[in-house]
Amino acid sequence: MKKQILGAVAAAALFAPQAAMAQDTIKLGILVALEGAFAAGGADGVRNVELAINQAGGMAGGKKIEFVVAPSDTTPDTAVRQARKLIEQDGVDIIIGPLSGSEGIALRDYAKTVPEKTVINGVSGALETTWVDPAPNFFRFNPDGAQWGYGLGSYVVNEKGWKRVATVAADYSFGYTNFLGFAVDFCKAGGEIVERFWVPLGSSDFGGVIAALPDDVDAIYLGVGGTDAINFLNQFEQAGTETNLIGGTIMADQTVLTSKGRAKDALIGTPTSGWLAQDNDSPEWTSYVKAYQDAFPEGERFPSPSLFGVGYYIATTAAIAALNEIDGDLSGGQAKLHAALSSLEHQTPLGVISLNENRQATGTIMINEVVDDGQGGLRNALVGKAEGVTQTLGMSAEEFRAMGLPSRDTPDCAALRG
């Protein structure tokens, strides 16, 4: 993708000495997946960065904002390579990104090698990114994947009566983390996970998994997203399977609900959880959605911002808010910026977000169900909330740590059921 610039430096300034440029401009590097399963979500991330900067008049801390996009493909090696390019070649002050879970863990480690710079997570959700040996200059203003999954498990047990499930989820860090949040809540509510299936990120053939799904379950939990979700639903429909579905956070995002074809209609009635609700009626959310819709032609955006887009929007506005607070002062290894981000009470379309000691957000999780929108499409309808979900899912740090890190086998459902 070509470099994109908003609030560009005036023509005369192009010939100014480098020191003057650095004094007058703050440069953001947008690290975002534009290839692979989440390419459509990544493109929405870029749109939302543009929206946030435009709303700020192209300025932060009294300085002009310039940004450059570095595309990744969801793999850790590419993410680190692109982050290095942003710092070493493009000379950015702040990286906003990445998008995908394993990329986030890699960027946490890379951030430690550039302590004088700042990394603000785009929307990646692996638990380990801010839970295991976090980097002092890495900040995440979105809940992690486990937080996004929490609240859904007790909802399907108590409201749907679904107590026996099989699960299909992506076999990488975010898939484990999002599943863990659902499973902890589900198992504590008395649910039983009969069998777990793990599929590689970027899968196209789910026939073997679909054929192996057990019949004696109340529902199937699907922890896949993007093109993986679309492929699964197409093959699920072709197999004539009619089992109830439970969606992981990215299973019923705008990237899936707006896809072409009717297979996605299998999602009608599917409960999901995350930090978004399309029918959220708060003034902050409705104003943001309208601004997004007005900023981009209908054929070049989603009906409302995707989870990926919202993540990058909030990350960018957090950077702008903190820079305004410190008048754009990036001296001393950006110490003032790090302090401002750590203590920021950030006003967002989803309410006020603040960070814990790991520089990780606490947030309200929305429980939605997919419904027909009456206009030939689908939308998510808000049916419940889990307020103030912490990184340890309401447990003490010791209890949460004792459970083990997210993996194919964690959590142990039987132990949680007691």
N, C-alpha and C positions, 0 to 999 in steps of 0.2 A: 504494500500500500504506500502511496506517495506521502511524503511529509505533509501534514496539515497544520496550518497556523491560524490562530485567531488573535486579534489585537496585535497585528504584526508591527514591527518596528518601522517608524517613519523612514522615508527614502534617505533622508540626510543622515540618519543614525546608522545606516548600513555601512557607512564609511568611518564610523567613530572607532576609537581604540577599543580593544577587547575589554579593558577594565571598565570603561564607561558603559559598554553593553551589559556587562555583568551587574553593574550598579542599577541600571534602569529596567532590567528584564529578569523575570523568573521563568525558568524553563522546566516544563513538566514532560516526563517521558511516560507515555501510556502503553503499558505492556498488556496485550490483550490477545486472546485466542481468536484468530481469524481463519484458521484452518481446522479441520477435524469436526468432531461431533457437535461442538458448541460454536461453530462459526457464525451462525445467525445471531446467537446471543452476544457474541463478541462485537458484532457490528452494531448492535443496540447499545453496547457499552460505549462505543465511540460516539454515537449520536448523543448520548447523555452527558459525556464529557463536554462536547460542543455546547449543549444546552446550558450546562452549569457555568461555563466560561462566558457565554453570551449574556446570561443573566447578571453576571458580575461586571459587565461592561468591558470585558477583556483585561481587568485589572485585579490585583491582589496586593495588599500591603502598600498601596501607592505605586506599584510597579506594573509594567505590562506583562501579560502572560503569553508565552509562546509554548506550543506543545508539538511533540513529534510522536507518531504512532509506531510502535515496534510490534509486528505481528508474531504470535507464537502458534503452536499447534497442539497445545495442552501437555506437551512432554516437558519434564524437568530440565533436560539438557538444553532444549531450545530456549526455554524461559531464561535460564541463566546466561546463555550466550547473548540473547537479546538485551538482557539487563546490563551486561558488561558493555555492550555496544552503546547503550543509552548513556552510561556514565563516562566511558573512556573516549568515545568518538563524538557523540552528540552533545556531551557536556551538560546533561540535565542536572537540575538541583534536586528534584523530587521524582521518584518513580511511583506511578499509580498503577497497581496491578499486583498479582496476576488474576486470571479468571478461574482456573481449575485447581482442584485440591492438591495434587502432588506438586504442581508448580509452586504453590504457596509454601510448602515445606522447603523446597529448593531455594526460594527467594528469602525465606527466613535466614538460611545459612549464608547466602550471598550478602545479605544486609550486614552481617557481622564483619565482613571484609571491607565495608565502606562506611564506618561509623560516623563519618562527617556528613553523610547524605541521609535522606529520609525515604522510607518505603511505606506507602499507604496501600493496604490491600485493596484490590479491585472488587472481587466478590468470592474469591476462593474460600472453601469451607472446611478443609481438613482440620481436625482438632489439634493435631500436633504442632501446627504452625505457631500458635500462641501458648500452647500448654506445656510443651516439652522444650526446655532451655530456650525461651523466647529471646528474640533480638531486641535490644533497647531502642532501636531506631525503626522498628516494624510495628505498624499500627493497623488494627482491624476494626472498622466501624460497622461491620455486619456480624450478626450472630454466626457461629460456626454451624457446620452441618448437623451436629448432634442437637444443638439448640433448635434448629429448624424442624427437626423430626419430633421433638418433644410435644406432648399434648395429643398427638394423633392416635397413639396406641390406646390410651384410656378412652378416647372418643369412640373408636370402633368397637371396643368391648362394651362400654356402657350404653351407647346410643344405637349401635347397630346389632349388638349381640353376637359379634364375630369373635369367637374365642380360639379357634384353631386356624392357623394360617401357614402357608408355605411362602417363601420369600425368594425373589429374583433380584439381584442387585449387581451393580458394576464392581468389578474386582480391582479396585484401587482405593486410595486413601479417602476420597470424598464418599464413595459408595459405602465403605465401612463406617465412616463417621455418621452419615445421615441415617443409615440403618440402625446404628447404636442408639441414637436418640429415640427413634420409634420403638425399638425393641425394649429398652429400659422401661419406658412408660407402659407398653403393652403387657409385658411380663409382670410388672408390679400390679397391674390391674387384674391379673388372673388369666392372661392369655397364654397360649401354648404355640410355639413355633415348631411345626412338624418336620420341616425339611428346609434347608437353605441351599440356594443355587447361586453361583457367582459367574458372571460373564465378563469377558474382556471389554474395556472401553473401546468403542469403535466397531462393535460387532455388527454384522449384517445378517447372519444366519442364526436364528433362535429356535429352529425346528426341533432340535434334539432336546432342548430344555423344556419347550412347551409340551412335547410328547411325554416327558418324564414327570410332569407336575402331578402330584397326588390328587385323587378325586375327593377324598374324605376331609376336605377343608372348607371353612366358611368363606375364605377369601385368599387372594394372592397379593402380596405386597410387591410392588414394582419399583425398584430403586435405580432406574435408568433415566436418561434424558436426551434431549436433542434428537439427532437422527437415529440414535439407538432406540429411543422410545417409539419413534414413528415406525421403524422397522419391526420392532416387537409387536406393536399393535396390528400392523398389517398381517403378520403371520399368525397372530393370536386369532384374528377374525377369520382368516382362511381355514384355520383348524376347527372352526365351529365351537370353540370353547366359550362357555357362558358363566364361568365362575366370577364372583364378585371381585373387584379390584380395589386395592388401596395404593395410592400413589405416593412415592417419595417426593421430596420438595420440587425436583426439576421434571417430574413426570407430566405435570399438567401446567407447565409454564406457557407463556404466550408463544414460545418457539414451537411447541407441540400443538396447542389448541388452534393455531392459525395455519397449520400445515395443510397441504392439499390432500384430497381423498377423504373417504368416509370412514376409514378404519378407526380414526380417532374418536368416532362416536361411541366406541366401546367404553370410553371413559365416562360417559354420562352416569351420574350417580356415584362416581369415585371420590372418596374423601382424600384430601391431601393436607399438608401443613407447610408453613413457611412464614416469611415476614411480610408477605403481601396479601391484600384482599382487594380485588378489583372494585367491589362495591363498598369499600371503605368510604364513609361519608364525611370524614373530617375535612375541614377547610384546607388544611395543609396538603392533604393527598389530592383532593379534587382540583385545587389550583395547580399543582404540579402536573397532573395528567393533562389538564387543558393546555398548559404551556408546552408540554411535549407534543401534543396533537397539533398545536398551532405552528410549531417550529419546523415540522417536517411534512412533506406531502403524504397523503393517505397511502399511496402505493409504495412509499419508501420507509415505512415504519410499521410497528404493531398497533393494534387498536388502543392499547395502553402499554406503558413501559413494562418490559420483561424484568424478571428477577435480576438478570445480569445487568441490564441497563440501570436499574435502581441502585445496585451496588456501586457501579462506577460513578453515578451521579452523586451519591452521598459521600463517597471518598473524595471526589473533586471539590464538593462544597465544603467538606471538612478542611481540606488543604487551604482553600481560600479564606475560610473563617479564621483559622489559626494564623495565617499570614497577615490578615488584617489586624489581628490582636497584637502582633509584634512589629507592626509597620514594615513588614517585609525584611526584617533584620536576620540574615542568614550567617552572620559572623560567628566565630567561635565554634566551628563544627556544627552549626545549626542547633546549638543547645537551646536557644530560646524557642525555636519551632518545636523541638521535641517536648519541651515542658508544656507549651501551649496545647499541643495535641493530646498529651496525657491528661490534662485537666479540663479539656473542652467539654462543655455542656452543649452539644450540637443540636440545633433545631433542624429537623428534617421532615420530609413528607410523611414519615412514619412516627413522628413524635420526637421527643428529646432522647438523644443517644449519648451515653457516656461510657468510658472505658474502665475496666478493672485494673488491678496491679499488673496483669499480663498484657495490658494495652489491647484488651479484647472487649467487645461490646456485650452488654446485657440487653435483652429485648423482649417485646411481646410477640408471641407466635400466634398466627392466624390459622384457624382450622376452616378449610373450604370444602365445598363439594362441587363437582363439575355439573353444570346444567346446560340445557339448550337455551340459547339466548333469544329464541323466537324469530331470528333473522337469518336462519341457515347456518349459524355458527355456534360456538360453545363459549362459556365463560365460567369463572369460579364464583360461587356464592358463599359468602361468609356465614358459617354456622356455629362458630365458637372461638374462644381465645384462651391462651395460656399466658398469663401475665408474668412479667419479670423473670423470664427463664435465664438462669445463670449458666456459666460455662460448665459447672459441675452438676447441672440438672437438679438443683435443689439439695444435693448431698453435700456433706462436708468434703473438703479437699482430700482428706485421708480415705474416706469411703469411696470416692470417685476414683482415686488413684489405685486403690486395692482391686477394683474391678478389672483393671488392665486397659491397655490402649485398644482402640477399635481395630478389629481384625475379622477374619472369616468366622472365628469361633467366639468372639467377645461381642456382646455379653453372654453369660451363661444364664439362660432363661429360667432354668429350674431353680438356681440359687436366688434369683430375684423374686420368684414366686413364693419362696420360703417353703 
